[in-house]
Amino acid sequence: MQLKAALAEIYGLRYMIDRLDIKSGLAHRVLLASPFIVSQKELQHQLELVSNTQKSLCDDSTKPLLGKVTIKLAQVRDIGGTAKSIQKGVTLNDVELFEVKSFALIAQEVKELLKTIPFLGEQLPSLLAVVELLDPEGTRIPSFYISSHFDANLAPLRKQLAGLELMLEGSTDEQLQRQSDEVRSKIEAIEDGVRQRVSTLLASHANDLARAILAIASIDILIAKAKQAIADSLVMPVIGGETTSYQGLFYPQLKEVLEQQNKRYQPIDVEVNRGSCLITGANMAGKTVLLKTLALSQAMCQYGFFVPAQSAHVALVDHILFSIADEQSELSGLSSYGAEMLKVNHIVQMAKKQHKLLVLIDELARTTNPTEGRAIVNAVANFLNGCNVRAIITTHYSGLGAACRKLRVKGFIDSSGDTQITIRNIGDYIDYSLVEDDGTSVPHEALRIAQILGVDADILTEAAKQLGAN
């Protein structure tokens, strides 16, 4: 899946992409076409490039050079379409020739600037031959005009035309006009020939141009990724193995919002092993955010980004599959339960094909009756536990007998001291840490949360009576 498609599926990914300080439209296009990398060797190489770029941004000897490079990158135009025309043997017009010349000049300047940062500069092929072809006068000015340097016949013809036009000023001499038109036609024919000849010669440099386009985009993207890693405290993940584990995992968008409100954000330590894991916890305990964060981090890693954690070890997967409550669409014509079951069935069918999957299911079977809901949760957890997947399933159901790992969100902190818990500070009194659990019960904190949220006391009293009666 290309990154462009993943933006619509992975929560928080668009937020991270929109924050990238990418300078050129070319790099943005190339970034959106980035593949989901499943090769450990290829991904390791990409992450090491980001790491080396990050080090260069922090090095006083190379940081100024990268600053100059970014200024040049902001001047880059996307000549991908023009490059394809060159490969097809199309004769370029003056605007297209200008774009190629301008790109080649910038690419050469960037290559020169990166001489002391070889891991970036060596990606760029030399386009000096392209520059010399389009700039025979050697001005190195980013403009294009078919000057007399392209063809020796142009200078005398242009001089002759200028003289005829001077004589025609205020004159109606038809013979002079015919002579002027004839000379102009000769000039235009030569200019057309120059465009055709130059375009044909450019075709011999088509591969270098294509490589340079990709290299310039890659340099822009690498610098942006490295800047983001520094600004957002992202970490380079260790790749491979059977277990994914994070220390200090966080959801960047939520973290920023809470920090702007001077509220506490609690990073999470979590380990995702092969097989199934059931996570229980009260409402507002952060279970859904955890699933979104796991999906985001896995996606960022396999699209070649650093991840939002203090440290990370990531096992690669072929696909990220999830079913999260707030993604269900009432416009599908199905009930929430029906839409959820179709998602779960897709996950099961993919698991049967032995794909390596990260499976994230939020509140499985939450919209059906508890008896059948427990049965469905147990069935899905048991099935996925025997597949080549890493599955996290959150639930409110107690008494689950699935033979898999079970975790619980700690939930409310026992004592808040003299401070009154309110809707504004409730997050400060929830411990989002995960602890091992036997799965026989779930926290009963719904009434407490409802009370804090200001639900009518009569309802809470009656609910408490009903709970006691059961």
C-alpha positions, 0 to 999 in steps of 0.5 A, spaced: 500 500 500 502 506 498 502 512 503 497 516 500 492 510 501 494 509 508 493 516 510 485 515 509 486 508 514 491 509 519 489 514 524 494 520 526 498 518 520 496 524 516 497 529 522 504 527 522 505 527 514 502 534 514 507 536 519 513 534 515 517 540 513 517 538 505 520 544 501 518 541 494 512 539 490 516 534 487 518 531 494 511 531 496 509 527 490 514 522 491 513 521 498 505 519 497 507 514 492 512 511 498 511 503 499 509 500 505 516 496 506 516 489 508 524 488 507 528 488 513 534 490 509 531 495 505 527 498 511 534 498 515 537 502 510 532 507 509 532 508 517 539 509 517 539 514 512 534 518 516 539 517 522 545 519 519 541 526 516 539 527 523 546 527 526 548 531 520 542 536 522 545 536 529 552 537 527 555 544 527 559 543 521 554 540 516 548 543 519 549 550 515 550 546 509 543 543 509 540 549 511 543 552 504 540 545 501 533 546 503 533 553 500 535 550 494 530 545 494 524 550 495 526 552 488 525 545 485 519 544 480 516 537 479 519 536 472 516 528 472 512 529 466 517 533 462 522 527 464 517 522 461 516 526 455 524 526 454 523 518 454 518 518 449 522 522 444 517 528 444 520 535 442 520 540 448 517 547 448 521 553 451 517 552 457 519 545 458 526 546 456 527 552 461 524 547 467 529 542 465 535 547 465 532 550 472 532 543 475 539 541 472 542 547 475 539 546 482 541 539 482 548 541 480 548 546 486 545 541 491 550 536 489 556 541 490 553 543 497 553 535 499 560 534 497 562 533 505 555 529 506 557 524 501 551 519 504 546 524 501 550 527 495 552 520 492 545 519 491 545 525 485 548 523 479 551 529 475 547 533 470 553 537 468 552 535 461 545 537 461 546 544 464 552 545 458 547 542 453 541 547 455 546 553 457 551 553 451 553 560 453 555 558 460 551 564 463 548 559 469 542 563 469 535 559 470 532 561 464 531 559 457 532 562 450 534 559 443 540 564 443 545 564 437 550 559 441 545 554 439 546 555 431 551 559 427 546 561 422 541 565 427 546 571 429 546 573 421 539 572 420 536 575 427 541 581 425 538 581 418 531 581 421 532 587 426 534 591 420 528 590 416 524 591 422 527 598 423 526 599 415 519 597 416 517 602 421 512 607 418 513 604 412 508 600 408 513 597 403 510 590 401 517 587 398 520 589 405 514 586 409 515 579 404 523 579 406 521 580 413 516 574 413 521 570 409 527 571 414 522 570 420 520 564 417 527 561 417 529 563 424 523 559 426 525 553 422 532 553 425 529 554 432 524 548 431 530 544 429 534 546 435 528 544 440 528 538 436 535 536 436 536 538 444 530 534 445 533 528 442 540 529 445 536 530 452 534 523 451 541 520 452 540 523 459 533 521 461 536 515 466 540 520 469 534 525 469 530 520 472 535 518 478 536 526 479 529 527 480 528 521 485 534 523 489 532 530 489 526 528 492 529 523 497 534 528 500 528 533 501 524 527 504 530 525 508 531 532 511 524 533 513 523 526 516 530 528 520 527 534 522 521 531 525 524 526 529 528 531 532 522 536 533 517 530 536 522 526 540 521 520 535 526 514 535 529 510 530 526 503 531 530 496 532 527 492 526 526 484 526 525 479 531 518 476 533 516 481 538 514 488 537 515 492 544 515 500 546 517 503 552 514 510 552 510 509 546 505 516 545 500 518 540 503 525 537 497 529 536 493 527 543 500 529 546 500 535 543 493 537 545 494 535 552 500 539 553 497 545 550 492 545 555 497 544 560 495 537 562 498 530 563 500 525 558 502 518 560 506 514 555 505 507 555 510 501 555 507 495 551 509 488 548 506 485 542 507 478 541 505 473 536 498 470 537 492 474 541 492 479 547 486 481 550 486 488 553 480 490 558 479 496 562 474 501 563 471 507 559 476 513 558 482 508 560 485 509 553 484 502 550 482 505 543 488 510 543 493 505 544 490 501 538 491 507 534 498 508 537 500 501 535 497 502 528 500 509 527 507 507 530 507 500 525 505 504 519 511 510 520 516 505 521 514 501 515 514 507 511 521 509 513 520 514 519 522 514 526 517 512 531 513 516 537 517 512 543 523 512 547 525 506 545 522 501 540 523 494 537 518 493 531 517 486 528 515 487 521 508 485 518 505 485 511 499 488 513 496 492 518 488 490 519 484 493 524 476 494 526 475 501 531 469 503 533 469 510 530 470 508 523 464 504 522 459 508 517 452 508 518 452 510 510 454 503 508 447 500 510 449 495 515 448 495 522 454 497 526 455 489 528 454 487 521 460 492 519 464 490 524 463 482 522 465 484 515 471 487 518 473 481 522 471 476 517 476 480 512 481 479 518 480 472 519 481 470 511 487 474 511 490 470 517 488 464 514 493 465 508 498 466 513 500 473 512 504 476 517 499 481 520 498 486 526 491 486 528 487 491 532 480 490 534 477 495 538 471 492 543 470 486 539 462 484 538 460 490 543 454 491 539 451 484 540 448 481 547 453 479 552 453 472 552 454 471 544 459 477 545 463 473 549 463 467 545 465 471 539 471 474 543 473 468 545 472 464 538 476 470 534 482 470 540 483 463 540 483 463 532 488 468 531 492 466 537 494 460 532 496 464 526 502 468 524 499 474 527 500 479 532 493 481 535 490 486 540 483 485 542 480 490 547 474 488 550 469 490 556 467 483 557 469 479 563 470 471 564 473 470 557 476 463 557 480 464 551 487 461 551 491 467 550 495 473 553 490 478 557 492 485 560 488 490 563 489 498 564 490 499 571 485 505 571 483 510 576 488 511 581 486 509 588 487 516 591 487 523 589 488 526 596 484 533 597 483 534 590 476 533 587 476 529 580 472 533 575 471 532 568 477 537 566 482 533 570 479 526 570 485 524 565 490 526 571 487 520 575 487 515 570 493 510 570 494 508 563 499 502 564 498 495 562 498 490 567 497 482 566 490 480 568 487 473 569 481 475 565 476 473 570 473 480 571 473 487 568 474 494 572 467 496 574 468 504 574 463 506 569 458 509 575 464 513 578 466 516 571 458 517 570 458 521 577 464 525 575 461 527 568 455 530 572 450 524 570 444 525 574 444 522 582 437 519 581 440 515 575 446 513 579 443 511 585 438 506 581 444 503 577 448 502 584 442 498 586 441 494 580 448 493 580 448 490 588 442 486 586 446 482 581 
